[in-house]
Amino acid sequence: MTDTSLREINRKLRVRQIPVEYIKRPVEERKFDFNEVVLGYTPETAVAEASRCVQCPEPQACLLNCPANNDIPEALWLISQGDFLGAAKVFAQTSTLPEICGRVCPNLCQQGCVLNRYYGPVSIGKLEAFVADIARAEGLFKINVPEQKTGKRVAVVGSGPAGLTVAEDLIKLGHDVTVYEAWPVPGGVLVYGIPNFKLEKQVVLRKVRDLEEAGVKFITNTRVGEDITIDELMEQFDAVFLGTGAGVQARMNIPGEDLKGIYTSTDFLIRANVPAEMRPPHMQEPPEVGRRVAVIGGGDSAVDCARTSIRLGAEEVTIVYRRTEAEMPGNKTERQVCIDEGAKIEYLQAPVEYIGDENGHVKAMKVVKMELGEPDSSGRRRPVPIEGSEFIMEVDTVVLAIGFWPDPLLGEKTPNLATHKWGLIVADEETGRTTREGVFAAGDNVHGPDLVITAIAGAHKAARSIDAYLRGEKVEPIPPPPPRKR
């Protein structure tokens, strides 16, 4: 073989590895509405992008990086051959929510793609959403249930990704499932925590309808631990699954935090993104957004709030983060989209006081500059205030997006259900067993805020354990932790 022919082969290989871009709505169009930004692939471009996969020998890094162990190489091969329904079936084998994960997952699988270093990874997430949408339109995601029921009844608390996954797994096994949800509409964080421009509500509600048609019952506007207790559920059901997520907002507890115009991220996103008929009574009023908005925090919620503020008409939107970009916990791609839409990020800064006007509305905040010190327990370098660096930043609206914790109510109201770290439920990560007989848990209420796919993976494990428990196999509750030393 001549050098010329070798060069030609290499040239063709390089051309083949150029990423095929999916369609996004232009910035000047999308920042004025709440419709989904990503339009995705066409059949032709999907085939071309999937064809970039080099089908690595085992162990494939993309598969290993996926918490749910999706068989990504097989799915991409089928897409490259034009078999979109076959690919959707592969994704659905391990993920109950492929059309959702394809839209909101930060794509850990892509981080393992061997093409990442030189060419850019295959766009696995957008391809997953593409084939999942086609499969849904074809009726492929209908949930089949056995004619013969087991007679066992399970209560699922929470209808986020973990709760929906457990409900689907157990209804397929012939158990009766009732889902309790505190919000007015099922979907949990998928409806009430993720903006429309990333995930349209109807994508989630179609999944809820699938489950209802399969026989799952949903009881909304019911907060377990307050309106009904775990003890009461255990009297009515054979097992209980807790998938309540992590929805309690962290606060900074600094002066002026109770001023008008200061919102928590959940309150802000619900008022701005959720239709009025789906919002609880105390959240009917939309947020008041002034000309200058400051979003405090560095995760995906901060980015979502900044992008929402732009759509609500804010002229200046600034994310204020106390560390540098290297320590930011959110999705880098989403962060760049936010910047493209007009937001800016101020690093190594943190508010220490909010200042109000004569009407009790925030008008400014005192900000201190930071520097990074030694790493803290998270492994990230600790932000340390720089003495004498305070300055005043004028703002009209502030949104706090500084973290979430589970609702501690379940632990406080439920005998023999151990919790730790501000309400996290003590549960075995492999089985979902808690310290309470017949009660299982998985998702963010066990390990803290994480990804949709991580919650799905944990919920699959919990569902298997619940099924074994209902069939009489011994699934011992885990021993409670020893009392804390005071």
Secondary structure, DSSP 8 states (H G I E B T S, - for coil): --HHHHHHHHHHHHHHTS----EE--HHHHTTS-S-SEEE--HHHHHHHHTT-----SS-HHHHH-TT---HHHHHHHHHTT-HHHHHHHHHHH-S-HHHHHHH---HHHHT-TTTTTT----HHHHHHHHHHHHHHTTTT-----SS----EEEEE--SHHHHHHHHHHHHTT-EEEEE-SSSSTTTHHHHTS-TTTS-HHHHHHHHHHHHHHT-EEE-S--BTTTB-HHHHHHH-SEEEE-----EE-----TTTTSBTEEEHHHHHHHHHS-GGGS-GGG-S-----SEEEEE-SSHHHHHHHHHHHHTT-SEEEEE-SS-GGG--S-HHHHHHHHHTT-EEE-SEEEEEEEE-TTSBEEEEEEEEEEEEEE-TTSSEEEEE-TT--EEEE-SEEEE---EE--THHHHHSTT--EETTTEE-B-TTT-BBSSTTEEE-SHHHH-S--HHHHHHHHHHHHHHHHHHHTT--------------
